[in-house]
Amino acid sequence: MARRGWFVYCNGRRDLERFDCRLEFRVAMLPYDGDDSWVEPALAAMRETLEAPAAPPPAARCEYCAWARRAAGAPA
């Protein structure tokens, strides 16, 4: 399986003298070597959580858990 992906990076040119109702861009292809070995275990953990009979306890350092507690009227 290929590990290399590509980002297409486009940046509008601001060095041109006139606009003339036309946008021009500099385009570059940026290589990215990634690691997707974490994806399958993460998907399995997500499925396990979704199929669990009860929600997991809120994490003390999770900003979303703190928001949910405040929304429910509990102290953060």
Secondary structure as GFF3:
##gff-version 3
##sequence-region A 1 76
A	DSSP	beta_strand	4	12	.	.	.	ID=ss1
A	DSSP	beta_strand	25	33	.	.	.	ID=ss2
A	DSSP	alpha_helix	39	51	.	.	.	ID=ss3
A	DSSP	alpha_helix	63	71	.	.	.	ID=ss4
###
